[in-house]
Amino acid sequence: MNTYFAESELIINSDGSIFHLHLLPEQLADKVILVGDPGRVSVVASHFETKECEVESREFHTITGTYKGKRITVVSTGIGCDNIDIVMNELDALANIDFQSRHLKPTLRSLTLVRIGTCGGLQEYTPVGTYIASEKSIGFDGLLNYYAGRNENCDLDFEEAFKRHMNWNPQKGAPYVIDADKETLERVAGEDMVRGVTIACGGFFGPQGRELRIPLSDPDQNAKVESFEYQGYRITNFEMESSALAGLAKLMGHRALTCCMVIANRRAKEANTGYKNSIDGLIKIVLDRI
């Protein structure tokens, strides 16, 4: 049975656009680049030969255009997995729901999504400036736990090994481990990115082990994260969106990957606040390979 999506579930604006992103279905390309910072959308789009449309709504800034003959949409998500939940569900609705009838389209469309972001490196071999492609993501955010199909698509053995190593406090909610799309990983990461395991945190300070005025519930968290090893995998970096992107994409039938540039190494206690001048190299790589 083809489900009808009620007005309260699929919110469409009076101009026919999706609620938060304010995009029309025809404005979405099959290839999508996601960035956190709304200002970075224009940086990515500065490489386009043509620009088809530009839409801004809250933290969501979108430009669709062409790069070397490829039609690409670049969207800013803002920070955090909660925002990824909004962006992914609305992009999927734009691709796969008929806004006139409010029913699924007869043929479903699969998007290729690559997130370009920044992160904190956790190993000696991930110094500032390293490009990391998230082969696996560990979600501290809990988002995927709200969706059916979570267990069938996650690496449950990896999850159990991680929880044992961390002596995981169940009050934090169950972490989940999800793989990036393999074909997209091979094509985009190539030979010049570290294939990593990325933890997506539910915040920038406490959840990533930063302590300012409030003491941490687990002061040893980062040391345990850095020492974790499972079947040859080590945890390479912290960021805040990769798990939700990979998880929702897999559940929806899309292909997704996160690629980040390390702007701080937590082990070396170094940071590069001028990274905006150097992330363009990663942007060009992703544009060429998406």
C-alpha positions in Angstrom: 0.0 0.0 0.0 1.3 3.4 -1.0 1.3 5.5 2.2 -0.2 8.9 2.3 1.9 11.4 4.1 -0.3 13.8 6.1 0.3 17.5 6.4 1.6 17.2 9.9 4.3 14.7 8.9 5.4 16.1 5.5 5.2 19.9 6.0 5.1 21.7 2.6 5.3 25.5 2.5 2.7 27.5 0.5 5.1 28.0 -2.4 5.5 24.2 -2.7 8.9 24.0 -1.0 9.9 21.6 1.8 9.5 23.1 5.3 13.0 23.8 6.6 15.2 23.8 3.5 12.7 25.8 1.4 13.7 23.8 -1.7 11.5 22.7 -4.5 11.8 19.1 -5.7 13.2 20.2 -9.1 16.0 22.1 -7.4 17.7 19.0 -6.0 20.5 17.3 -8.0 21.4 13.6 -7.6 24.8 14.5 -6.3 24.8 16.4 -3.0 27.6 17.9 -1.0 26.8 18.7 2.6 28.8 21.3 4.7 28.2 22.5 8.2 28.9 26.2 7.8 26.4 28.1 5.6 29.3 30.3 4.5 31.1 27.3 3.0 28.3 26.7 0.5 29.4 29.8 -1.5 33.0 28.5 -1.3 32.1 25.2 -2.8 29.8 26.8 -5.4 32.6 29.2 -6.4 34.0 26.3 -8.4 30.8 25.8 -10.3 30.6 26.8 -14.0 26.9 27.6 -13.8 24.6 28.4 -10.9 21.0 27.3 -11.3 19.4 28.4 -8.0 20.3 29.7 -4.5 18.0 29.4 -1.5 18.7 30.5 2.2 16.5 29.5 5.2 17.8 29.6 8.7 21.1 27.7 8.8 20.2 25.9 5.6 21.9 27.5 2.5 21.6 25.7 -0.8 23.1 26.3 -4.2 22.6 23.9 -7.2 24.8 24.3 -10.2 27.2 22.4 -12.5 30.8 21.4 -12.0 32.7 19.9 -15.0 29.3 18.9 -16.5 28.0 17.3 -13.3 24.9 18.7 -11.7 25.6 19.2 -8.0 23.6 20.6 -5.0 25.6 21.9 -2.0 23.6 22.3 1.2 24.6 23.6 4.6 23.3 21.5 7.5 24.4 23.5 10.5 26.0 21.6 13.4 25.0 18.3 14.9 23.2 15.0 14.1 19.8 16.6 15.0 20.2 18.9 12.0 21.3 16.0 9.8 18.0 14.3 10.7 16.1 17.4 9.3 18.3 17.7 6.1 18.3 13.9 5.2 14.6 13.5 5.7 13.8 16.6 3.7 16.2 15.7 0.9 14.7 12.2 0.7 11.2 13.6 0.6 12.2 16.0 -2.2 13.6 13.0 -4.1 11.0 10.3 -3.5 7.6 11.8 -2.5 5.2 13.4 -4.9 4.4 16.7 -3.3 1.1 16.9 -5.2 -0.4 13.6 -4.2 1.6 13.1 -1.0 2.4 9.5 -1.9 5.7 7.8 -2.7 6.9 8.1 -6.3 6.6 4.8 -8.3 10.4 4.8 -8.9 12.7 5.7 -6.0 15.7 7.9 -6.5 19.0 7.2 -4.9 21.2 10.2 -4.0 25.0 10.3 -3.5 25.9 12.5 -0.6 29.4 13.5 0.6 29.8 15.6 3.7 32.9 17.9 3.7 33.7 18.9 7.3 36.3 19.5 9.9 37.3 17.3 12.8 39.6 16.6 15.7 42.3 14.0 15.1 42.8 11.4 17.8 45.9 9.5 16.6 49.5 10.4 16.0 49.1 9.6 12.3 46.2 12.1 12.0 48.0 15.4 12.5 46.5 18.8 11.6 45.8 19.0 7.9 45.1 15.3 7.4 42.1 14.3 5.2 40.0 11.5 6.8 37.3 9.5 5.0 34.9 7.9 7.6 34.9 4.2 6.7 32.9 3.6 9.8 31.1 6.0 12.2 30.3 5.6 15.8 27.2 7.6 16.8 27.2 9.0 20.3 24.1 11.0 19.3 21.6 8.1 19.6 19.7 9.3 16.5 19.5 6.0 14.6 18.1 4.3 17.7 14.8 6.0 16.9 14.4 4.3 13.5 13.4 0.8 12.5 16.1 -1.2 10.8 18.9 0.1 13.0 20.2 -3.3 14.1 20.0 -4.8 10.6 22.3 -2.1 9.3 24.7 -1.6 12.1 27.9 -3.5 13.0 26.6 -5.0 16.3 29.8 -6.9 17.2 31.8 -3.7 16.8 29.3 -1.9 19.1 29.6 -4.5 21.8 33.4 -4.5 21.7 33.4 -0.7 22.0 30.9 -0.6 24.9 33.0 -3.2 26.8 36.2 -1.3 26.2 34.6 2.0 27.3 32.7 0.5 30.2 29.8 2.3 28.6 27.4 4.2 30.9 23.8 3.3 29.6 22.6 6.7 30.8 24.3 8.1 27.7 22.2 6.0 25.3 23.4 3.2 23.1 26.2 4.1 20.6 25.8 2.7 17.1 28.3 1.7 14.4 27.5 2.3 10.8 29.5 1.8 7.6 29.9 4.4 4.8 28.8 3.4 1.3 31.7 1.3 0.0 31.6 2.4 -3.6 31.5 6.1 -2.7 34.3 5.5 -0.2 36.6 3.9 -2.7 35.9 6.5 -5.4 36.1 9.6 -3.2 38.8 8.7 -0.7 41.2 7.3 -3.4 44.8 6.9 -2.3 45.2 10.3 -0.5 42.8 10.1 2.4 43.1 8.1 5.7 40.3 5.5 6.0 39.1 6.2 9.5 36.7 5.4 12.3 34.9 8.6 13.2 33.0 9.2 16.4 30.1 11.6 15.9 29.4 13.4 19.2 26.3 15.0 20.6 28.2 18.2 21.5 31.5 20.0 21.1 32.6 20.3 24.7 31.7 17.5 27.2 30.8 14.9 24.7 34.2 15.3 23.1 36.1 15.3 26.4 36.6 19.0 26.6 36.4 20.3 30.2 35.9 24.0 31.0 33.9 24.9 34.1 31.8 21.7 34.4 33.7 18.5 35.3 33.3 15.5 33.0 31.4 12.4 34.0 34.2 10.3 32.5 37.5 12.1 32.6 39.2 9.1 31.0 36.9 9.0 28.0 39.3 10.2 25.4 42.2 8.0 26.6 40.0 5.0 26.3 38.8 6.1 22.8 42.4 6.5 21.6 43.4 3.1 22.9 40.4 1.2 21.4 41.2 -1.3 18.7 38.9 -3.9 17.1 39.9 -6.1 14.1 42.6 -3.7 13.1 40.4 -0.6 13.3 41.4 2.4 15.5 39.3 5.5 16.2 40.8 8.4 14.2 38.7 11.5 14.8 35.8 13.3 16.5 33.2 15.3 14.6 29.4 15.8 15.0 27.5 14.5 11.9 28.9 11.5 10.2 27.0 8.7 12.0 23.5 10.2 11.3 24.4 10.8 7.6 25.7 7.3 7.0 22.9 5.7 9.0 20.0 7.6 7.6 21.4 7.2 4.0 21.6 3.5 4.4 18.1 3.2 5.8 16.7 5.3 3.0 18.7 3.7 0.1 21.1 6.6 -0.6 24.9 6.5 -0.7 26.8 8.6 1.8 30.3 9.4 3.0 31.9 11.9 5.3 35.3 13.5 4.5 36.9 15.7 7.0 40.1 17.8 7.4 41.8 17.6 10.8 41.9 21.1 12.3 42.9 20.0 15.8 44.9 17.1 17.1 43.6 16.2 20.6 46.6 14.0 21.4 49.2 16.7 20.4 46.9 19.5 21.8 47.4 21.5 18.6 44.7 23.4 16.6 44.6 25.4 13.3 42.0 28.2 13.6 42.9 29.4 10.1 41.7 26.2 8.4 39.2 28.0 6.2 42.1 29.0 3.9 43.2 25.4 3.4 40.0 23.3 3.3 39.6 24.3 -0.4 41.9 21.4 -1.3 39.5 18.9 0.2 36.6 20.7 -1.6 38.2 20.3 -5.0 39.0 16.6 -4.4 35.4 15.9 -3.5 34.0 17.9 -6.4 36.2 16.0 -8.9 35.3 12.6 -7.4 31.7 12.7 -6.4 
